[in-house]
């Protein structure tokens, strides 16, 4: 009996649908990804064993580096942008800066990465381009002199603009090498404006073995 031979055919798979799906996924991640704002100041935070994640919504942050330069920043969400705009508008009115809509727009944009200039230099600072902003070394908001603690001006403008409503997350981001007088004057500005509750940003380190917290975390891991 003759053997039946089955003709061999080449296999061809249409990849068009897979390519379309891949581009859709790529487009989704490009649109949904939050890019980290440029860091205008390098800060080495003190260590702690706390593992609470840093909030991203309605954040107002005061940062200071080891040189004592002080910066204020707002989160990039809608609440942060609104508070940044109100702060700029009140500062312009209170200090006679005459900020234009374009300069206020730059205040909102720059405040995500951090603003650290004296109030008198704010208008010229807000006329920098994006590239100039990234390369410009800001002198910091003056806080050294208790009679000219200009962090008070920024905080007062924020709270005046919001009618006294504080941001949901007030954060203090200090360098471990900062000398005490700068830290003290930042806290003095907080106190003067009725801000008594805030979160301190720290760097995570391991929990020492044998401590109650170490045992508690071990128990949680075994459950």
Secondary structure as the mmCIF struct_conf table of DSSP 4:
data_model
#
loop_
_struct_conf.conf_type_id
_struct_conf.id
_struct_conf.beg_label_comp_id
_struct_conf.beg_label_asym_id
_struct_conf.beg_label_seq_id
_struct_conf.end_label_comp_id
_struct_conf.end_label_asym_id
_struct_conf.end_label_seq_id
HELX_LH_PP_P HELX_LH_PP_P1 UNK A 2 UNK A 8
HELX_RH_AL_P HELX_RH_AL_P1 UNK A 16 UNK A 32
HELX_LH_PP_P HELX_LH_PP_P2 UNK A 35 UNK A 39
BEND BEND1 UNK A 40 UNK A 41
HELX_LH_PP_P HELX_LH_PP_P3 UNK A 45 UNK A 46
STRN STRN1 UNK A 47 UNK A 48
HELX_LH_PP_P HELX_LH_PP_P4 UNK A 52 UNK A 55
BEND BEND2 UNK A 57 UNK A 58
STRN STRN2 UNK A 59 UNK A 64
TURN_TY1_P TURN_TY1_P1 UNK A 66 UNK A 67
STRN STRN3 UNK A 70 UNK A 74
BEND BEND3 UNK A 76 UNK A 77
HELX_RH_AL_P HELX_RH_AL_P2 UNK A 78 UNK A 95
TURN_TY1_P TURN_TY1_P2 UNK A 96 UNK A 96
HELX_RH_AL_P HELX_RH_AL_P3 UNK A 101 UNK A 113
STRN STRN4 UNK A 115 UNK A 115
HELX_RH_3T_P HELX_RH_3T_P1 UNK A 119 UNK A 121
HELX_RH_AL_P HELX_RH_AL_P4 UNK A 122 UNK A 125
TURN_TY1_P TURN_TY1_P3 UNK A 126 UNK A 127
HELX_RH_AL_P HELX_RH_AL_P5 UNK A 130 UNK A 135
BEND BEND4 UNK A 144 UNK A 145
HELX_RH_3T_P HELX_RH_3T_P2 UNK A 146 UNK A 148
TURN_TY1_P TURN_TY1_P4 UNK A 150 UNK A 150
HELX_RH_AL_P HELX_RH_AL_P6 UNK A 151 UNK A 161
TURN_TY1_P TURN_TY1_P5 UNK A 162 UNK A 164
BEND BEND5 UNK A 168 UNK A 168
STRN STRN5 UNK A 169 UNK A 174
TURN_TY1_P TURN_TY1_P6 UNK A 176 UNK A 177
HELX_RH_AL_P HELX_RH_AL_P7 UNK A 180 UNK A 192
TURN_TY1_P TURN_TY1_P7 UNK A 193 UNK A 194
STRN STRN6 UNK A 199 UNK A 200
STRN STRN7 UNK A 203 UNK A 204
HELX_LH_PP_P HELX_LH_PP_P5 UNK A 206 UNK A 208
TURN_TY1_P TURN_TY1_P8 UNK A 209 UNK A 210
BEND BEND6 UNK A 211 UNK A 211
HELX_RH_AL_P HELX_RH_AL_P8 UNK A 212 UNK A 222
#
